[in-house]
Amino acid sequence: MAHVFRLYTAGGNDNIEGWNDSNGYGTKAISSISDPEGGSCKREITSIPSPFARIDLMKNAFRQVVESKDLDNKETIYHKLVSDCLDVAEIFFNIEKLRDKFDIITWNKESSLKQLLEGGNPAHKQLGETLVMYLNQDAKAYNFDLLKNIYLLNYKGPDAPSQLNIVGATSPVTLFFTSANNLNYVSDHVRFGNDKPFDSDFQPLYKRDPNFILYWFGLKNYWNQLQKSTERSFSDLFKEVDEYLDLTYRHLPQELKDRVNVMTEAQMVKYKSIPIVNRDDLVEVLGCELKCLDVDSPFCSDFVIDSDFSVDGKKPLVLPVDIFRKPLIYTQDPWDDKIVVPVHDKNKDLSKRKLPVDGRTYPYLTMGDFLEDVIICNTYPLNETCFYNGGDKLCSQSDGYSYLLPIKKEYFKYFTIDDLKKHFRIERRDVSNDKTVKVTLEIPIKEQNGQVNYVTYERFYYETNSGVSDEKNGRVIVKDFGLYLFPFLKVKNNVKADYRVNVMDFAGDDNYDLHFGDGKDVFEKKCCLGRNRTEDGEMIKPTGGGVFDPQTFVFDKAFSYIVFDVEGVENIIIPEFHGKTGAQSFEFAVDFGTSNTHIECRKDGGKIEPFTISEDERMIQPMSLNYGKDSDNPVQADFLPNVIGKSFKFPTRTVLSEKIGIDWLVDTVTPMAETNLPFVFETFPLPPYNKSSVDLKWANEQESRNRICSYFENLIILMRNKVLMNGGDLSATKLAWFYPASMSSKRVKEIEDIWIELYALYFGGDPETQIVTMSESIVPYYYYKKNNKATTNVVSVDIGGGTSDILLVKDGIPLYLSSCRFAANSIFDCQPSRSNPFISKYIDTFRKILDAQTNGEVMSLVDSWMEEDRPASDIVMLLFSLVRNKDIVERGIISKVNYSSMLFSDSKLKILFLLFYTALIYHIAKIMKGKLLDCPRHLAFSGTGSKILQILVSVREKGVLEEYTKLIFEKVYGEKYDENGLDILINTSNPKEVTCKGGLLEMKTMSVAKMDEMKVCLLGTKDILVPSSFKYADVDSNVINGVVNEINAFTDLFYELNKEFSFNKRFGVTKDWESLRPYFSRDIAKSVKDGISGKDGKDEVEETLFFYPIREILCAIGGSEKMLEPEDE
């Protein structure tokens, strides 16, 4: 016996024996089907993507609402559909007021089907036949037999996502219906009283405009009077709507019921037909003409404000303060010029104001309600590309000044920014040195016949006292300030806003405050932070004296205008936000390095490129052009550069600039306000109120971990705004980050948790799927595998500032990885900065060159860092960066300050680079021999530290390095190299990007546990690998003696290599370097003991002991006098 599975629970036999009859679903069965969503409005009902299916959904929605007998439900999708349907109806009803936002498009059944069927396109014909089939078979059910036209509403107003945005249409079964699209973009720009169409606040008919309610019942009566057949009555054709109207009627107040009862065909005359623009056509449904509201004002005045704003249901009047000669009706009679209207009404409550002369209590508005008494003049020209200029044609002159907008914030209760731009202008009327400005503002009013007119307010503002005695005149105050807005975009669609507005004052004698407005709502700032102020509020003055007072206002809501307050005087600033629309997906890869940090990004799976901020994507925009002689430096130091990718770009130094005095254990620190990424770190000294923190990656204290969080937060803000500026989808953004093999699993988890927390906060996606944690030891291989076809025996070496990661690949499969604290800084930190040969040998040369070019800021920075005893590697990195310094590039002196070229030609110091490279390759060869691996076919280098290879040999002489490397492997293996040889792969332009690019190519999480399984560690005694569970406490004298012997063996090999491969001839190393041999045997055992002295004896040995002595040898050689000797003759 078979059991019947049914969607519905309408009864019936659940068992069938044999071939029993089964009927189709009837109305009763369909209505009993359970909705798994419970009818929730949180999810739109899905259906066949056809207008006919949508028509049926709307019909069903009316039926469901009527059956619920609850018109006020705010939860079900059916109430939403009905509310949205009524929104469409109300748009048609008010179409004459909304012509600038909507077009009506006609779909004629006969002509449209004919075009499809006879157009000659087979696909169109098939579509036409399908439509005909549906129209015929459902002719009675949906009144398609009476259907002639469907009229579609196309939204074309602000924020319209495309040229065609159908929000709804007429329906043959419910009169109107909506599209299934998200129509939030309409809600912000169309209002019916206090109701926004298509929002989450569902409005039943009985709560809407009484005129609109009367129209519905009048339409029903009008229809029935036009029809002669009861089969075509309103209740027959629109059964569900008719029942909804009956239910609505019960909720109406008696007064409105009385008015409904007398709504006849004659009453419909007061409504207007709805013509189709540029067509001889009127909107109708099934042959019955629809009507719209006559825009004649119901008020008995021609001065009613042309705005949706009202006070207790009363629209205020707008009254002129100057001579007004138009014959408009004031209350009963035409306006009389003798009527005196005050500039300011003492009563701030509009509902309690009394009309001048008339005397009745009624809300009205005057000039003082729209225009401020004082206009603020900024002594610098305006960036009018990004900020509204108020019609001031002279505002952007390079040697000029600009004005803020003396508009009351209350203006936006009545009108929009677009309205203001149409009806506001500033004109300069300067007399000699006296700044004088005329401001004109037109306020639209609606006459009784519906015609729009204007009350014009003209106000003169004077810098001096002349003319200010007249109450209608205002005052000009001059202020010296700059304003910068970040990010320069308007967030939408419930995206979390996160703005910084930086106000800078070189005078330092004014108090500024900002509020932020969006429409009628004005919001308080989240906080205001003075970066250069102590906890007691005292100002920290810049080096060299003077005054500089930056304040950062933080705001976390979308806004359209800024209320700028200086010493109690308010003016308006309007950003001209711009940005791209779209739904692109972004992927970012962040290589957080010891010395440098790099970001690569990819959009929609396209090309992988370094992170940039182009001119078109500028996230920070100044309001004032040419503000202050040195304005760019503080902004770039405290905020970020306008453009990233030219003078300032990734990779950038891993450094956090922070406000002095932050308590990292207690304070809540705001990124891009109290901390930032100082892209200018190696360009000029940071302001004295800032402190820079380096060595973030390996610091273990809680304070340092909090700094890492702030550093990452600054990075993620840049990435987030990059996505928003390009119209991307935040929640679809993926982010990869990398950890070195030498990093403990605990440390990896700590950093991963920071990324997860920040991603959830700023992107809102699922961190579990969108955050990708990868090993920086492995990902460079995927870059070279993709770009250089390196798939056989490969060694990938990522040389950073603090660590080097090694990956061994066989037949395209990563097998082993190793990591060591032996990298570029092992060379450059060979001596303290004051005695370091890389600095002391060249510092005078740089000083002479830069001082001659009047570019002493860099040397001031070097001097200050040396006074602070900064690590020598910081200063060396600064010297390397000079070739990218904007001023140096512009002066054309790159070749004079090319530090890499200087070191390439330095035969003394070059021995340090060669020793480093030889020790690293020797160590790799030992590991590979210990794991019984063949010599590599490819040796791929990545990481910023790999740039030292270009100091050993030029790019064109890579073959020299390949020969030398093969010789090292041959010495270690005791056999000749394979005939296929060795290819060395180096990204010479930006080796740091290899890790990020490889990560984006692979984009798969690599667990720490998996990486631990791949780890190998050479003990440092011959080619012996560290045994399992071998701890630092197990490092005894035998092990240390073994390391000493290994260093001796390496030293012998190093000198032997010179005999076969002349370091002088092949690398340009000084001829007498061999005299340095005593340094190779000095205190070797002690260096091992010192290296492990800070380790916990219970911890397992995870790093070779070999490099402890090598680092000490580098330091000893670096400190020798020979390094400072002049070049050989």
Secondary structure, DSSP 8 states (H G I E B T S, - for coil): -EE---S--S---SEE-SS-------HHHHHTS--TTTTBTTS-----SSHHHHHHHHHHHHHHHHHHT-S--SSBHHHHHHHHHHHHHHHHHTGGG-TTTEEEEEEEHHHHHHHHHHSS-HHHHHHHHHHHHHHHHTTTTTTTTT--EEEEEEE-STT-SSS--EEEEEETTTEEEE-SS--HHHHTT--BTTB-TTSSS---GGGS-HHHHHHHHHHHHHHHHH---GGGSHHHHSHHHHHHHHHHHHHS-HHHHHHHHT--TGGGGGSEE-B-TTSS-B-EETTEE-EE-----SSS-S-EESSS--BTTB--EE--SS---S--BSSSSB--TT----SS-S---GGG-B-TTT--B--EE-GGGTB-SEEEEESS-B-TTTB--TT-TTTT-TT--EE-B-B-TTHHHH--HHHHHHHEEEEE--BTTB-EEEEEEEEEEE-TTS-EEEEEEEEEEESSSTTTTSTT-EEEEEE--EEEEES-S---TT----EEEEEEESS----EEEEEEETTEEEE-SEEE-TTB-TT--B---TTS---EEEEEEE-S--SEEEEEETTEEEEE-B--------B-EEEEEEE-SSEEEEEEEETT--EEE--B-GGG-S-EESBTT-STT-HHHHHHHS--S-BSSSS-SSEE--EEEETT--TTT----BTTTEE--TTTTTS---TTEEEE--TTT--SHHHHHHHHHHHHHHHHHHHHHHHHTTB-GGG-EEEEEE-TTS-HHHHHHHHHHHHHHHHHHT-S-HHHHEEEEETTTHHHHHHHHHH---SSEEEEEE-SS-EEEEEEETTEEEEEEEES-SHHHHHTSS-TTT-HHHHTTHHHHHHHHHHTT-THHHHHHHHHHHTT--HHHHHHHHHHGGG-HHHHHHT-GGGG-HHHHHHT-TTTHHHHHHHHHHHHHHHHHHHHHTT----SEEEEESGGGGGHHHHS-GGGHHHHHHHHHHHHHHHHTS---TT--EEEE-SS-TTHHHHHHHHHH-----HHHHHHHB--B-SSTT-B--TT-BGGG--HHHHHHHHHHHHHHHHHHHHHHHHS-HHHHH---GGGGGGGGGGSTTHHHHHHHHHTTS-TTSB--S-STHHHHHHHHHHHHTSGGGGS----
